[in-house]
Amino acid sequence: MINKTVKIDKSKCDGCGLCISVRFDDAAGLVDGKPQQLDEEMCDGLGNCLPVCPKGAISYEELDPETTCA
């Protein structure tokens, strides 16, 4: 199984907050006007935040299964 996490490119982000508004958990929030993962383990992995970003600043990043916990 390949683990994935959300990666936010803050250089592309304009801080609109749309990604936070579609979340069903408290895994992310706005910090200093930019989205930030607050609890990576709480991320549901559904990716609802990816398609709402008008700047394309959010993507999935594959984690090395050798270094992540199952």
MIFI-309490 format. One record per residue: x, y negated, z negated of N, C-alpha, C, CB in turn; residue number from 1. Coordinates in steps of 0.05 Angstrom, whole numbers, plus 5000, padded with zeros to 4 digits. Glycine has a CB too. Example, Ala and Ser with C-alpha at 12.3 -4.5 7.8 and 13.67 -1.06 7.14 Angstrom:
2
{site {5264, 5114, 4844}, {5246, 5090, 4844}, {5264, 5066, 4844}, {5226, 5089, 4819}, 1}
{site {5257, 5045, 4858}, {5273, 5021, 4857}, {5258, 4999, 4843}, {5282, 5012, 4886}, 2}
***
This chain:
70
{site {5017, 5024, 5000}, {5000, 5000, 5000}, {5018, 4975, 5000}, {4981, 5000, 4976}, 1}
{site {5012, 4956, 5018}, {5027, 4931, 5019}, {5012, 4910, 5003}, {5031, 4922, 5048}, 2}
{site {5026, 4899, 4984}, {5014, 4878, 4968}, {5017, 4851, 4982}, {5026, 4877, 4939}, 3}
{site {4996, 4834, 4980}, {4997, 4808, 4992}, {4991, 4787, 4972}, {4978, 4806, 5017}, 4}
{site {5001, 4763, 4976}, {4994, 4741, 4959}, {4990, 4717, 4978}, {5017, 4735, 4938}, 5}
{site {4975, 4697, 4968}, {4970, 4673, 4983}, {4994, 4655, 4981}, {4944, 4659, 4973}, 6}
{site {5002, 4644, 5003}, {5024, 4625, 5004}, {5013, 4598, 5014}, {5048, 4635, 5022}, 7}
{site {5019, 4576, 4999}, {5009, 4550, 5006}, {5033, 4533, 5015}, {4995, 4537, 4982}, 8}
{site {5032, 4523, 5039}, {5053, 4506, 5050}, {5045, 4477, 5043}, {5057, 4509, 5081}, 9}
{site {5057, 4467, 5021}, {5050, 4440, 5011}, {5057, 4418, 5030}, {5063, 4436, 4985}, 10}
{site {5076, 4423, 5048}, {5083, 4402, 5068}, {5060, 4398, 5088}, {5109, 4409, 5082}, 11}
{site {5044, 4418, 5093}, {5021, 4416, 5111}, {4996, 4407, 5097}, {5017, 4443, 5125}, 12}
{site {4994, 4412, 5072}, {4970, 4407, 5056}, {4965, 4377, 5052}, {4971, 4421, 5029}, 13}
{site {4939, 4369, 5056}, {4932, 4341, 5051}, {4916, 4338, 5025}, {4915, 4330, 5074}, 14}
{site {4913, 4360, 5009}, {4900, 4359, 4983}, {4870, 4356, 4984}, {4911, 4336, 4968}, 15}
{site {4857, 4364, 5006}, {4828, 4361, 5008}, {4812, 4378, 4988}, {4819, 4369, 5036}, 16}
{site {4823, 4400, 4979}, {4810, 4417, 4958}, {4790, 4437, 4969}, {4797, 4399, 4939}, 17}
{site {4786, 4439, 4995}, {4767, 4458, 5006}, {4774, 4487, 4998}, {4766, 4456, 5036}, 18}
{site {4799, 4493, 4997}, {4808, 4520, 4990}, {4800, 4527, 4961}, {4839, 4523, 4993}, 19}
{site {4800, 4508, 4943}, {4793, 4512, 4916}, {4762, 4515, 4913}, {4803, 4489, 4897}, 20}
{site {4747, 4501, 4929}, {4718, 4501, 4927}, {4706, 4527, 4936}, {4707, 4479, 4944}, 21}
{site {4720, 4544, 4951}, {4708, 4570, 4960}, {4718, 4593, 4943}, {4716, 4575, 4989}, 22}
{site {4733, 4588, 4923}, {4744, 4609, 4906}, {4723, 4619, 4886}, {4769, 4600, 4891}, 23}
{site {4723, 4644, 4880}, {4704, 4656, 4861}, {4718, 4662, 4834}, {4692, 4681, 4872}, 24}
{site {4742, 4653, 4831}, {4758, 4658, 4807}, {4773, 4633, 4800}, {4777, 4683, 4811}, 25}
{site {4789, 4635, 4779}, {4805, 4612, 4770}, {4834, 4617, 4776}, {4801, 4607, 4740}, 26}
{site {4840, 4631, 4797}, {4868, 4638, 4804}, {4883, 4614, 4815}, {4868, 4661, 4824}, 27}
{site {4868, 4594, 4825}, {4882, 4570, 4837}, {4867, 4545, 4828}, {4882, 4573, 4868}, 28}
{site {4881, 4523, 4830}, {4870, 4497, 4823}, {4887, 4475, 4835}, {4867, 4494, 4793}, 29}
{site {4877, 4451, 4833}, {4893, 4428, 4843}, {4912, 4419, 4821}, {4875, 4405, 4852}, 30}
{site {4937, 4416, 4827}, {4957, 4406, 4809}, {4972, 4383, 4823}, {4977, 4429, 4800}, 31}
{site {4970, 4360, 4812}, {4982, 4336, 4824}, {4971, 4332, 4853}, {5012, 4338, 4825}, 32}
{site {4945, 4338, 4857}, {4933, 4333, 4882}, {4938, 4354, 4904}, {4941, 4308, 4893}, 33}
{site {4951, 4376, 4896}, {4957, 4398, 4916}, {4948, 4424, 4903}, {4987, 4398, 4923}, 34}
{site {4938, 4443, 4920}, {4930, 4469, 4909}, {4954, 4485, 4900}, {4914, 4485, 4930}, 35}
{site {4950, 4500, 4879}, {4971, 4516, 4868}, {4959, 4541, 4856}, {4988, 4501, 4847}, 36}
{site {4972, 4564, 4860}, {4963, 4588, 4848}, {4970, 4586, 4818}, {4977, 4614, 4861}, 37}
{site {4949, 4589, 4802}, {4953, 4587, 4773}, {4958, 4615, 4760}, {4929, 4574, 4760}, 38}
{site {4945, 4635, 4772}, {4948, 4662, 4762}, {4948, 4681, 4786}, {4926, 4669, 4741}, 39}
{site {4971, 4689, 4796}, {4973, 4706, 4819}, {4958, 4732, 4816}, {5002, 4711, 4826}, 40}
{site {4957, 4743, 4792}, {4944, 4769, 4787}, {4913, 4766, 4789}, {4952, 4780, 4760}, 41}
{site {4902, 4742, 4785}, {4874, 4739, 4787}, {4864, 4735, 4816}, {4866, 4715, 4771}, 42}
{site {4881, 4730, 4834}, {4873, 4726, 4862}, {4859, 4751, 4872}, {4898, 4720, 4880}, 43}
{site {4834, 4748, 4882}, {4819, 4771, 4891}, {4828, 4782, 4918}, {4790, 4764, 4893}, 44}
{site {4845, 4768, 4932}, {4856, 4777, 4957}, {4836, 4777, 4981}, {4865, 4805, 4954}, 45}
{site {4812, 4766, 4977}, {4793, 4765, 4999}, {4800, 4745, 5020}, {4765, 4759, 4987}, 46}
{site {4815, 4725, 5014}, {4824, 4706, 5033}, {4804, 4685, 5042}, {4834, 4720, 5057}, 47}
{site {4784, 4680, 5025}, {4764, 4660, 5031}, {4776, 4633, 5035}, {4743, 4659, 5009}, 48}
{site {4798, 4628, 5023}, {4811, 4601, 5025}, {4826, 4597, 5051}, {4831, 4598, 5002}, 49}
{site {4834, 4618, 5065}, {4849, 4615, 5089}, {4834, 4601, 5112}, {4858, 4641, 5099}, 50}
{site {4810, 4609, 5119}, {4797, 4597, 5142}, {4786, 4569, 5137}, {4775, 4614, 5151}, 51}
{site {4783, 4560, 5112}, {4772, 4534, 5107}, {4793, 4512, 5108}, {4758, 4533, 5081}, 52}
{site {4818, 4519, 5108}, {4840, 4499, 5108}, {4842, 4485, 5135}, {4867, 4512, 5100}, 53}
{site {4836, 4459, 5137}, {4837, 4446, 5163}, {4865, 4441, 5173}, {4822, 4419, 5160}, 54}
{site {4885, 4445, 5156}, {4913, 4440, 5163}, {4928, 4465, 5168}, {4926, 4423, 5142}, 55}
{site {4916, 4488, 5164}, {4930, 4514, 5167}, {4953, 4517, 5148}, {4941, 4516, 5196}, 56}
{site {4949, 4507, 5124}, {4971, 4507, 5104}, {4971, 4532, 5087}, {4968, 4484, 5086}, 57}
{site {4951, 4550, 5091}, {4949, 4574, 5074}, {4953, 4599, 5091}, {4922, 4575, 5059}, 58}
{site {4969, 4617, 5081}, {4974, 4642, 5095}, {4978, 4664, 5074}, {4998, 4640, 5114}, 59}
{site {4977, 4689, 5084}, {4984, 4712, 5067}, {5014, 4716, 5069}, {4968, 4737, 5075}, 60}
{site {5026, 4724, 5047}, {5054, 4732, 5047}, {5055, 4760, 5036}, {5071, 4712, 5029}, 61}
{site {5068, 4778, 5051}, {5071, 4805, 5042}, {5093, 4807, 5021}, {5078, 4824, 5066}, 62}
{site {5087, 4822, 5000}, {5106, 4825, 4979}, {5120, 4852, 4982}, {5092, 4824, 4951}, 63}
{site {5144, 4854, 4975}, {5160, 4878, 4976}, {5148, 4898, 4956}, {5190, 4873, 4971}, 64}
{site {5138, 4921, 4966}, {5126, 4941, 4948}, {5146, 4952, 4928}, {5113, 4963, 4963}, 65}
{site {5171, 4950, 4934}, {5192, 4960, 4916}, {5195, 4943, 4891}, {5218, 4962, 4931}, 66}
{site {5188, 4917, 4894}, {5192, 4899, 4872}, {5167, 4890, 4858}, {5207, 4875, 4881}, 67}
{site {5143, 4900, 4867}, {5118, 4893, 4854}, {5107, 4916, 4840}, {5098, 4882, 4875}, 68}
{site {5091, 4910, 4819}, {5078, 4931, 4804}, {5053, 4941, 4818}, {5071, 4921, 4776}, 69}
{site {5047, 4966, 4815}, {5023, 4977, 4827}, {4999, 4972, 4809}, {5026, 5008, 4831}, 70}
***
